[in-house]
Amino acid sequence: NELYETLRDFVICEVDGTVCGVCSLHIMWEDLAEIRSLAVERRFQGRGIGRHLVKHCIKEARELGIKRIFALTYHPEFFRKLGFYDTDKATLPQKIWGDCVRCPRFPECDENAVVITLS
């Protein structure tokens, strides 16, 4: 059911008709969105596909008037290269109390929170 609720959030990247990457921009609040489900198939990694997908989501967020985008990630350095900076998860109560509390790793989450402020 959740997949159907969020299907419109997703953008995909294709190479010669093959889906090679996916990413979603999920609106959390009137001025806050989350980059979710960023994945690039292993054989296509290192080609800038992930960067392209995130930049597409940032562009869409700007068009929607979103002021901040965050991500929870095991690869914060990837996001830092795109202008994101580290933040404390406590600054994201909508995420923590909306989604994270249902995660089996809560409250010992080992993902890093990163955020970008859009102008």
N, CA, C and O atoms as CSV, one atom per row, in Angstrom:
chain,resi,resn,atom,element,x,y,z
A,1,ASN,N,N,0.820,-1.191,0.000
A,1,ASN,CA,C,0.000,0.000,0.000
A,1,ASN,C,C,0.865,1.256,0.000
A,1,ASN,O,O,0.564,2.220,-0.704
A,2,GLU,N,N,1.951,1.245,0.797
A,2,GLU,CA,C,2.826,2.420,0.856
A,2,GLU,C,C,3.462,2.708,-0.502
A,2,GLU,O,O,3.674,3.868,-0.854
A,3,LEU,N,N,3.767,1.663,-1.261
A,3,LEU,CA,C,4.342,1.859,-2.588
A,3,LEU,C,C,3.391,2.654,-3.471
A,3,LEU,O,O,3.817,3.579,-4.163
A,4,TYR,N,N,2.123,2.309,-3.456
A,4,TYR,CA,C,1.150,3.029,-4.270
A,4,TYR,C,C,0.997,4.475,-3.816
A,4,TYR,O,O,0.782,5.367,-4.637
A,5,GLU,N,N,1.107,4.706,-2.511
A,5,GLU,CA,C,0.971,6.060,-1.975
A,5,GLU,C,C,2.133,6.953,-2.380
A,5,GLU,O,O,1.978,8.171,-2.464
A,6,THR,N,N,3.299,6.359,-2.632
A,6,THR,CA,C,4.493,7.157,-2.914
A,6,THR,C,C,5.017,6.992,-4.336
A,6,THR,O,O,6.074,7.535,-4.657
A,7,LEU,N,N,4.330,6.278,-5.179
A,7,LEU,CA,C,4.802,5.985,-6.529
A,7,LEU,C,C,5.149,7.245,-7.312
A,7,LEU,O,O,6.129,7.261,-8.058
A,8,ARG,N,N,4.362,8.293,-7.150
A,8,ARG,CA,C,4.605,9.535,-7.891
A,8,ARG,C,C,5.842,10.275,-7.396
A,8,ARG,O,O,6.300,11.210,-8.054
A,9,ASP,N,N,6.388,9.882,-6.258
A,9,ASP,CA,C,7.600,10.505,-5.717
A,9,ASP,C,C,8.851,10.084,-6.492
A,9,ASP,O,O,9.875,10.763,-6.422
A,10,PHE,N,N,8.777,8.980,-7.222
A,10,PHE,CA,C,9.966,8.365,-7.802
A,10,PHE,C,C,10.333,8.905,-9.173
A,10,PHE,O,O,9.473,9.260,-9.980
A,11,VAL,N,N,11.637,8.954,-9.410
A,11,VAL,CA,C,12.195,9.245,-10.725
A,11,VAL,C,C,13.184,8.116,-11.023
A,11,VAL,O,O,13.880,7.637,-10.128
A,12,ILE,N,N,13.235,7.702,-12.272
A,12,ILE,CA,C,14.155,6.626,-12.641
A,12,ILE,C,C,15.107,7.118,-13.723
A,12,ILE,O,O,14.834,8.096,-14.419
A,13,CYS,N,N,16.221,6.424,-13.846
A,13,CYS,CA,C,17.178,6.679,-14.914
A,13,CYS,C,C,17.291,5.401,-15.727
A,13,CYS,O,O,17.436,4.306,-15.182
A,14,GLU,N,N,17.222,5.562,-17.035
A,14,GLU,CA,C,17.340,4.422,-17.937
A,14,GLU,C,C,18.549,4.605,-18.847
A,14,GLU,O,O,18.864,5.721,-19.261
A,15,VAL,N,N,19.210,3.516,-19.148
A,15,VAL,CA,C,20.272,3.492,-20.145
A,15,VAL,C,C,19.907,2.400,-21.136
A,15,VAL,O,O,19.836,1.225,-20.777
A,16,ASP,N,N,19.679,2.784,-22.368
A,16,ASP,CA,C,19.293,1.835,-23.420
A,16,ASP,C,C,18.110,0.967,-23.010
A,16,ASP,O,O,18.098,-0.237,-23.266
A,17,GLY,N,N,17.116,1.583,-22.372
A,17,GLY,CA,C,15.905,0.875,-21.984
A,17,GLY,C,C,16.009,0.068,-20.706
A,17,GLY,O,O,15.044,-0.588,-20.313
A,18,THR,N,N,17.158,0.100,-20.051
A,18,THR,CA,C,17.358,-0.630,-18.801
A,18,THR,C,C,17.336,0.346,-17.636
A,18,THR,O,O,18.077,1.329,-17.632
A,19,VAL,N,N,16.493,0.082,-16.651
A,19,VAL,CA,C,16.470,0.918,-15.453
A,19,VAL,C,C,17.780,0.692,-14.713
A,19,VAL,O,O,18.114,-0.433,-14.342
A,20,CYS,N,N,18.517,1.784,-14.503
A,20,CYS,CA,C,19.823,1.648,-13.845
A,20,CYS,C,C,19.900,2.426,-12.543
A,20,CYS,O,O,20.845,2.251,-11.773
A,21,GLY,N,N,18.904,3.297,-12.282
A,21,GLY,CA,C,18.915,4.059,-11.041
A,21,GLY,C,C,17.531,4.547,-10.687
A,21,GLY,O,O,16.660,4.688,-11.546
A,22,VAL,N,N,17.342,4.803,-9.395
A,22,VAL,CA,C,16.047,5.259,-8.897
A,22,VAL,C,C,16.275,6.174,-7.700
A,22,VAL,O,O,17.251,6.026,-6.964
A,23,CYS,N,N,15.368,7.111,-7.521
A,23,CYS,CA,C,15.433,8.030,-6.388
A,23,CYS,C,C,14.032,8.597,-6.187
A,23,CYS,O,O,13.243,8.671,-7.130
A,24,SER,N,N,13.728,8.997,-4.958
A,24,SER,CA,C,12.429,9.630,-4.744
A,24,SER,C,C,12.587,10.890,-3.915
A,24,SER,O,O,13.489,11.005,-3.085
A,25,LEU,N,N,11.694,11.825,-4.156
A,25,LEU,CA,C,11.578,13.046,-3.365
A,25,LEU,C,C,10.238,12.954,-2.660
A,25,LEU,O,O,9.184,13.047,-3.290
A,26,HIS,N,N,10.287,12.772,-1.358
A,26,HIS,CA,C,9.071,12.612,-0.564
A,26,HIS,C,C,8.827,13.883,0.238
A,26,HIS,O,O,9.664,14.280,1.048
A,27,ILE,N,N,7.685,14.517,0.014
A,27,ILE,CA,C,7.339,15.737,0.732
A,27,ILE,C,C,6.895,15.351,2.138
A,27,ILE,O,O,5.939,14.597,2.319
A,28,MET,N,N,7.607,15.882,3.130
A,28,MET,CA,C,7.311,15.578,4.529
A,28,MET,C,C,6.425,16.641,5.168
A,28,MET,O,O,5.583,16.339,6.013
A,29,TRP,N,N,6.624,17.868,4.760
A,29,TRP,CA,C,5.973,19.021,5.378
A,29,TRP,C,C,5.913,20.102,4.321
A,29,TRP,O,O,6.467,19.917,3.237
A,30,GLU,N,N,5.271,21.210,4.587
A,30,GLU,CA,C,5.134,22.253,3.566
A,30,GLU,C,C,6.475,22.784,3.059
A,30,GLU,O,O,6.561,23.248,1.922
A,31,ASP,N,N,7.519,22.723,3.881
A,31,ASP,CA,C,8.822,23.259,3.473
A,31,ASP,C,C,9.963,22.258,3.647
A,31,ASP,O,O,11.133,22.641,3.635
A,32,LEU,N,N,9.627,20.984,3.807
A,32,LEU,CA,C,10.634,19.957,4.072
A,32,LEU,C,C,10.353,18.712,3.233
A,32,LEU,O,O,9.225,18.223,3.182
A,33,ALA,N,N,11.402,18.209,2.577
A,33,ALA,CA,C,11.276,16.981,1.788
A,33,ALA,C,C,12.450,16.063,2.104
A,33,ALA,O,O,13.469,16.490,2.648
A,34,GLU,N,N,12.282,14.793,1.749
A,34,GLU,CA,C,13.321,13.793,1.986
A,34,GLU,C,C,13.717,13.121,0.679
A,34,GLU,O,O,12.861,12.760,-0.129
A,35,ILE,N,N,15.018,12.957,0.480
A,35,ILE,CA,C,15.518,12.104,-0.594
A,35,ILE,C,C,15.463,10.684,-0.047
A,35,ILE,O,O,16.069,10.381,0.980
A,36,ARG,N,N,14.731,9.816,-0.744
A,36,ARG,CA,C,14.564,8.427,-0.314
A,36,ARG,C,C,14.954,7.480,-1.440
A,36,ARG,O,O,14.951,7.838,-2.617
A,37,SER,N,N,15.282,6.278,-1.043
A,37,SER,CA,C,15.416,5.151,-1.980
A,37,SER,C,C,16.367,5.427,-3.136
A,37,SER,O,O,16.118,4.984,-4.258
A,38,LEU,N,N,17.450,6.152,-2.882
A,38,LEU,CA,C,18.448,6.376,-3.925
A,38,LEU,C,C,19.247,5.095,-4.114
A,38,LEU,O,O,19.881,4.598,-3.183
A,39,ALA,N,N,19.207,4.574,-5.324
A,39,ALA,CA,C,19.946,3.347,-5.632
A,39,ALA,C,C,20.351,3.360,-7.097
A,39,ALA,O,O,19.574,3.745,-7.971
A,40,VAL,N,N,21.576,2.933,-7.345
A,40,VAL,CA,C,22.081,2.785,-8.706
A,40,VAL,C,C,22.621,1.365,-8.826
A,40,VAL,O,O,23.414,0.913,-7.999
A,41,GLU,N,N,22.178,0.673,-9.869
A,41,GLU,CA,C,22.646,-0.694,-10.081
A,41,GLU,C,C,24.175,-0.704,-10.142
A,41,GLU,O,O,24.787,0.167,-10.759
A,42,ARG,N,N,24.767,-1.679,-9.508
A,42,ARG,CA,C,26.229,-1.732,-9.336
A,42,ARG,C,C,26.996,-1.496,-10.642
A,42,ARG,O,O,27.961,-0.731,-10.653
A,43,ARG,N,N,26.590,-2.129,-11.726
A,43,ARG,CA,C,27.364,-2.004,-12.973
A,43,ARG,C,C,27.276,-0.616,-13.595
A,43,ARG,O,O,28.025,-0.302,-14.520
A,44,PHE,N,N,26.353,0.228,-13.087
A,44,PHE,CA,C,26.222,1.596,-13.591
A,44,PHE,C,C,26.783,2.633,-12.618
A,44,PHE,O,O,26.741,3.830,-12.902
A,45,GLN,N,N,27.299,2.193,-11.492
A,45,GLN,CA,C,27.828,3.133,-10.504
A,45,GLN,C,C,29.101,3.793,-11.018
A,45,GLN,O,O,29.831,3.226,-11.830
A,46,GLY,N,N,29.350,5.009,-10.523
A,46,GLY,CA,C,30.536,5.752,-10.927
A,46,GLY,C,C,30.372,6.537,-12.208
A,46,GLY,O,O,31.345,7.089,-12.721
A,47,ARG,N,N,29.165,6.600,-12.736
A,47,ARG,CA,C,28.896,7.317,-13.989
A,47,ARG,C,C,28.123,8.618,-13.775
A,47,ARG,O,O,27.747,9.282,-14.742
A,48,GLY,N,N,27.884,8.986,-12.516
A,48,GLY,CA,C,27.167,10.228,-12.240
A,48,GLY,C,C,25.653,10.086,-12.213
A,48,GLY,O,O,24.939,11.086,-12.132
A,49,ILE,N,N,25.161,8.871,-12.279
A,49,ILE,CA,C,23.714,8.646,-12.314
A,49,ILE,C,C,23.068,9.051,-10.992
A,49,ILE,O,O,22.041,9.729,-10.992
A,50,GLY,N,N,23.649,8.649,-9.876
A,50,GLY,CA,C,23.104,9.036,-8.572
A,50,GLY,C,C,23.085,10.544,-8.402
A,50,GLY,O,O,22.099,11.110,-7.930
A,51,ARG,N,N,24.179,11.195,-8.789
A,51,ARG,CA,C,24.256,12.658,-8.718
A,51,ARG,C,C,23.151,13.294,-9.568
A,51,ARG,O,O,22.482,14.231,-9.132
A,52,HIS,N,N,22.972,12.781,-10.773
A,52,HIS,CA,C,21.935,13.302,-11.670
A,52,HIS,C,C,20.539,13.145,-11.051
A,52,HIS,O,O,19.723,14.065,-11.114
A,53,LEU,N,N,20.273,11.996,-10.462
A,53,LEU,CA,C,18.964,11.753,-9.849
A,53,LEU,C,C,18.714,12.708,-8.680
A,53,LEU,O,O,17.624,13.265,-8.558
A,54,VAL,N,N,19.717,12.899,-7.822
A,54,VAL,CA,C,19.547,13.805,-6.678
A,54,VAL,C,C,19.373,15.241,-7.164
A,54,VAL,O,O,18.532,15.971,-6.639
A,55,LYS,N,N,20.156,15.653,-8.156
A,55,LYS,CA,C,20.009,17.015,-8.694
A,55,LYS,C,C,18.615,17.223,-9.280
A,55,LYS,O,O,18.036,18.302,-9.155
A,56,HIS,N,N,18.084,16.192,-9.915
A,56,HIS,CA,C,16.717,16.280,-10.442
A,56,HIS,C,C,15.722,16.508,-9.301
A,56,HIS,O,O,14.816,17.333,-9.419
A,57,CYS,N,N,15.892,15.783,-8.209
A,57,CYS,CA,C,15.003,15.944,-7.052
A,57,CYS,C,C,15.153,17.329,-6.426
A,57,CYS,O,O,14.164,17.922,-5.997
A,58,ILE,N,N,16.375,17.847,-6.369
A,58,ILE,CA,C,16.593,19.194,-5.836
A,58,ILE,C,C,15.886,20.223,-6.709
A,58,ILE,O,O,15.247,21.142,-6.196
A,59,LYS,N,N,15.997,20.072,-8.016
A,59,LYS,CA,C,15.320,20.986,-8.949
A,59,LYS,C,C,13.808,20.944,-8.737
A,59,LYS,O,O,13.153,21.986,-8.690
A,60,GLU,N,N,13.264,19.753,-8.611
A,60,GLU,CA,C,11.823,19.610,-8.382
A,60,GLU,C,C,11.412,20.256,-7.060
A,60,GLU,O,O,10.375,20.916,-6.986
A,61,ALA,N,N,12.216,20.069,-6.027
A,61,ALA,CA,C,11.913,20.666,-4.722
A,61,ALA,C,C,11.886,22.189,-4.819
A,61,ALA,O,O,11.003,22.833,-4.254
A,62,ARG,N,N,12.846,22.759,-5.530
A,62,ARG,CA,C,12.858,24.222,-5.721
A,62,ARG,C,C,11.572,24.683,-6.406
A,62,ARG,O,O,10.961,25.670,-5.995
A,63,GLU,N,N,11.169,23.963,-7.452
A,63,GLU,CA,C,9.952,24.312,-8.190
A,63,GLU,C,C,8.721,24.251,-7.296
A,63,GLU,O,O,7.759,24.989,-7.513
A,64,LEU,N,N,8.744,23.382,-6.296
A,64,LEU,CA,C,7.617,23.230,-5.371
A,64,LEU,C,C,7.693,24.189,-4.183
A,64,LEU,O,O,6.780,24.228,-3.359
A,65,GLY,N,N,8.775,24.960,-4.091
A,65,GLY,CA,C,8.929,25.899,-2.987
A,65,GLY,C,C,9.429,25.272,-1.699
A,65,GLY,O,O,9.301,25.864,-0.627
A,66,ILE,N,N,10.000,24.074,-1.795
A,66,ILE,CA,C,10.560,23.401,-0.621
A,66,ILE,C,C,11.831,24.143,-0.203
A,66,ILE,O,O,12.648,24.514,-1.046
A,67,LYS,N,N,11.987,24.352,1.093
A,67,LYS,CA,C,13.142,25.101,1.590
A,67,LYS,C,C,14.288,24.211,2.073
A,67,LYS,O,O,15.447,24.623,2.038
A,68,ARG,N,N,13.971,22.994,2.521
A,68,ARG,CA,C,15.016,22.084,3.018
A,68,ARG,C,C,14.745,20.668,2.532
A,68,ARG,O,O,13.602,20.216,2.470
A,69,ILE,N,N,15.833,19.982,2.190
A,69,ILE,CA,C,15.761,18.567,1.824
A,69,ILE,C,C,16.750,17.829,2.718
A,69,ILE,O,O,17.864,18.300,2.944
A,70,PHE,N,N,16.339,16.676,3.224
A,70,PHE,CA,C,17.255,15.874,4.024
A,70,PHE,C,C,17.308,14.458,3.478
A,70,PHE,O,O,16.481,14.046,2.664
A,71,ALA,N,N,18.301,13.733,3.948
A,71,ALA,CA,C,18.424,12.309,3.630
A,71,ALA,C,C,19.053,11.613,4.827
A,71,ALA,O,O,19.864,12.200,5.543
A,72,LEU,N,N,18.681,10.382,5.033
A,72,LEU,CA,C,19.369,9.503,5.976
A,72,LEU,C,C,20.176,8.544,5.116
A,72,LEU,O,O,19.628,7.884,4.232
A,73,THR,N,N,21.479,8.465,5.372
A,73,THR,CA,C,22.360,7.770,4.443
A,73,THR,C,C,23.543,7.103,5.135
A,73,THR,O,O,23.972,7.515,6.213
A,74,TYR,N,N,24.052,6.069,4.490
A,74,TYR,CA,C,25.311,5.452,4.900
A,74,TYR,C,C,26.486,6.076,4.146
A,74,TYR,O,O,27.642,5.740,4.403
A,75,HIS,N,N,26.187,6.984,3.215
A,75,HIS,CA,C,27.212,7.609,2.376
A,75,HIS,C,C,27.086,9.134,2.417
A,75,HIS,O,O,26.775,9.754,1.400
A,76,PRO,N,N,27.326,9.743,3.580
A,76,PRO,CA,C,27.160,11.197,3.680
A,76,PRO,C,C,28.101,11.973,2.766
A,76,PRO,O,O,27.771,13.078,2.336
A,77,GLU,N,N,29.270,11.409,2.463
A,77,GLU,CA,C,30.218,12.117,1.604
A,77,GLU,C,C,29.644,12.349,0.208
A,77,GLU,O,O,29.939,13.368,-0.417
A,78,PHE,N,N,28.832,11.421,-0.285
A,78,PHE,CA,C,28.173,11.596,-1.582
A,78,PHE,C,C,27.291,12.839,-1.546
A,78,PHE,O,O,27.339,13.667,-2.456
A,79,PHE,N,N,26.494,12.967,-0.505
A,79,PHE,CA,C,25.583,14.101,-0.394
A,79,PHE,C,C,26.329,15.405,-0.117
A,79,PHE,O,O,25.918,16.461,-0.597
A,80,ARG,N,N,27.414,15.346,0.647
A,80,ARG,CA,C,28.201,16.560,0.925
A,80,ARG,C,C,28.711,17.174,-0.374
A,80,ARG,O,O,28.754,18.398,-0.505
A,81,LYS,N,N,29.092,16.348,-1.320
A,81,LYS,CA,C,29.578,16.846,-2.618
A,81,LYS,C,C,28.486,17.594,-3.379
A,81,LYS,O,O,28.783,18.368,-4.288
A,82,LEU,N,N,27.239,17.370,-3.016
A,82,LEU,CA,C,26.107,18.033,-3.670
A,82,LEU,C,C,25.583,19.213,-2.859
A,82,LEU,O,O,24.541,19.778,-3.192
A,83,GLY,N,N,26.294,19.590,-1.799
A,83,GLY,CA,C,25.908,20.755,-1.009
A,83,GLY,C,C,25.170,20.459,0.279
A,83,GLY,O,O,24.798,21.384,1.001
A,84,PHE,N,N,24.951,19.195,0.583
A,84,PHE,CA,C,24.310,18.824,1.842
A,84,PHE,C,C,25.329,18.953,2.971
A,84,PHE,O,O,26.535,18.870,2.735
A,85,TYR,N,N,24.856,19.151,4.171
A,85,TYR,CA,C,25.731,19.188,5.340
A,85,TYR,C,C,25.131,18.302,6.422
A,85,TYR,O,O,23.932,18.025,6.427
A,86,ASP,N,N,25.991,17.861,7.342
A,86,ASP,CA,C,25.558,16.976,8.422
A,86,ASP,C,C,24.624,17.713,9.374
A,86,ASP,O,O,24.776,18.911,9.613
A,87,THR,N,N,23.666,16.984,9.905
A,87,THR,CA,C,22.750,17.545,10.891
A,87,THR,C,C,22.409,16.461,11.906
A,87,THR,O,O,22.617,15.274,11.658
A,88,ASP,N,N,21.897,16.874,13.021
A,88,ASP,CA,C,21.456,15.946,14.060
A,88,ASP,C,C,20.063,15.441,13.692
A,88,ASP,O,O,19.219,16.221,13.248
A,89,LYS,N,N,19.820,14.165,13.869
A,89,LYS,CA,C,18.494,13.611,13.558
A,89,LYS,C,C,17.390,14.278,14.372
A,89,LYS,O,O,16.231,14.292,13.956
A,90,ALA,N,N,17.746,14.827,15.526
A,90,ALA,CA,C,16.753,15.501,16.370
A,90,ALA,C,C,16.156,16.723,15.681
A,90,ALA,O,O,15.100,17.204,16.094
A,91,THR,N,N,16.812,17.236,14.635
A,91,THR,CA,C,16.264,18.380,13.891
A,91,THR,C,C,15.208,17.940,12.881
A,91,THR,O,O,14.652,18.769,12.161
A,92,LEU,N,N,14.930,16.640,12.827
A,92,LEU,CA,C,13.984,16.079,11.856
A,92,LEU,C,C,12.860,15.316,12.557
A,92,LEU,O,O,12.667,14.130,12.290
A,93,PRO,N,N,12.121,15.972,13.445
A,93,PRO,CA,C,11.109,15.235,14.217
A,93,PRO,C,C,10.022,14.604,13.356
A,93,PRO,O,O,9.483,13.560,13.722
A,94,GLN,N,N,9.685,15.220,12.211
A,94,GLN,CA,C,8.657,14.627,11.350
A,94,GLN,C,C,9.087,13.237,10.887
A,94,GLN,O,O,8.271,12.317,10.831
A,95,LYS,N,N,10.362,13.089,10.557
A,95,LYS,CA,C,10.876,11.797,10.102
A,95,LYS,C,C,10.975,10.814,11.261
A,95,LYS,O,O,10.516,9.676,11.164
A,96,ILE,N,N,11.579,11.262,12.356
A,96,ILE,CA,C,11.826,10.371,13.488
A,96,ILE,C,C,10.521,9.800,14.027
A,96,ILE,O,O,10.403,8.588,14.206
A,97,TRP,N,N,9.552,10.652,14.284
A,97,TRP,CA,C,8.315,10.184,14.902
A,97,TRP,C,C,7.290,9.693,13.884
A,97,TRP,O,O,6.293,9.078,14.263
A,98,GLY,N,N,7.521,9.953,12.602
A,98,GLY,CA,C,6.611,9.456,11.581
A,98,GLY,C,C,7.024,8.117,11.002
A,98,GLY,O,O,6.177,7.259,10.757
A,99,ASP,N,N,8.321,7.927,10.781
A,99,ASP,CA,C,8.816,6.723,10.115
A,99,ASP,C,C,9.795,5.915,10.963
A,99,ASP,O,O,9.664,4.698,11.087
A,100,CYS,N,N,10.767,6.597,11.539
A,100,CYS,CA,C,11.879,5.896,12.207
A,100,CYS,C,C,11.434,5.029,13.379
A,100,CYS,O,O,12.037,3.987,13.639
A,101,VAL,N,N,10.401,5.440,14.081
A,101,VAL,CA,C,9.967,4.664,15.250
A,101,VAL,C,C,9.512,3.259,14.860
A,101,VAL,O,O,9.461,2.375,15.714
A,102,ARG,N,N,9.182,3.038,13.591
A,102,ARG,CA,C,8.754,1.712,13.125
A,102,ARG,C,C,9.919,0.845,12.652
A,102,ARG,O,O,9.734,-0.328,12.329
A,103,CYS,N,N,11.114,1.425,12.613
A,103,CYS,CA,C,12.293,0.713,12.117
A,103,CYS,C,C,12.856,-0.192,13.209
A,103,CYS,O,O,12.917,0.219,14.367
A,104,PRO,N,N,13.269,-1.413,12.869
A,104,PRO,CA,C,13.834,-2.309,13.883
A,104,PRO,C,C,15.135,-1.778,14.496
A,104,PRO,O,O,15.522,-2.213,15.580
A,105,ARG,N,N,15.806,-0.854,13.826
A,105,ARG,CA,C,17.051,-0.295,14.368
A,105,ARG,C,C,16.808,0.913,15.278
A,105,ARG,O,O,17.754,1.426,15.875
A,106,PHE,N,N,15.573,1.369,15.392
A,106,PHE,CA,C,15.271,2.522,16.241
A,106,PHE,C,C,15.407,2.118,17.699
A,106,PHE,O,O,14.929,1.040,18.053
A,107,PRO,N,N,16.019,2.897,18.558
A,107,PRO,CA,C,16.600,4.228,18.335
A,107,PRO,C,C,18.092,4.192,18.041
A,107,PRO,O,O,18.752,5.230,18.095
A,108,GLU,N,N,18.637,3.023,17.733
A,108,GLU,CA,C,20.083,2.886,17.484
A,108,GLU,C,C,20.408,2.971,15.997
A,108,GLU,O,O,21.179,2.160,15.484
A,109,CYS,N,N,19.836,3.931,15.313
A,109,CYS,CA,C,20.036,4.101,13.871
A,109,CYS,C,C,21.497,4.440,13.581
A,109,CYS,O,O,22.090,5.296,14.239
A,110,ASP,N,N,22.070,3.756,12.588
A,110,ASP,CA,C,23.456,4.026,12.224
A,110,ASP,C,C,23.589,4.820,10.926
A,110,ASP,O,O,24.687,4.950,10.385
A,111,GLU,N,N,22.468,5.351,10.426
A,111,GLU,CA,C,22.525,6.209,9.250
A,111,GLU,C,C,22.863,7.637,9.675
A,111,GLU,O,O,22.592,8.050,10.802
A,112,ASN,N,N,23.458,8.372,8.751
A,112,ASN,CA,C,23.807,9.765,8.984
A,112,ASN,C,C,22.732,10.658,8.389
A,112,ASN,O,O,22.225,10.388,7.300
A,113,ALA,N,N,22.385,11.717,9.099
A,113,ALA,CA,C,21.418,12.694,8.597
A,113,ALA,C,C,22.179,13.829,7.924
A,113,ALA,O,O,23.118,14.390,8.488
A,114,VAL,N,N,21.755,14.153,6.709
A,114,VAL,CA,C,22.313,15.283,5.968
A,114,VAL,C,C,21.158,16.135,5.476
A,114,VAL,O,O,20.052,15.638,5.265
A,115,VAL,N,N,21.421,17.419,5.295
A,115,VAL,CA,C,20.376,18.348,4.876
A,115,VAL,C,C,20.973,19.399,3.952
A,115,VAL,O,O,22.159,19.716,4.041
A,116,ILE,N,N,20.149,19.931,3.072
A,116,ILE,CA,C,20.531,21.053,2.228
A,116,ILE,C,C,19.432,22.098,2.346
A,116,ILE,O,O,18.245,21.773,2.350
A,117,THR,N,N,19.840,23.348,2.443
A,117,THR,CA,C,18.892,24.460,2.488
A,117,THR,C,C,18.872,25.091,1.108
A,117,THR,O,O,19.915,25.469,0.574
A,118,LEU,N,N,17.687,25.202,0.534
A,118,LEU,CA,C,17.550,25.756,-0.811
A,118,LEU,C,C,17.265,27.247,-0.737
A,118,LEU,O,O,16.559,27.716,0.155
A,119,SER,N,N,17.824,27.980,-1.684
A,119,SER,CA,C,17.614,29.436,-1.700
A,119,SER,C,C,16.389,29.786,-2.511
A,119,SER,O,O,16.049,30.962,-2.640
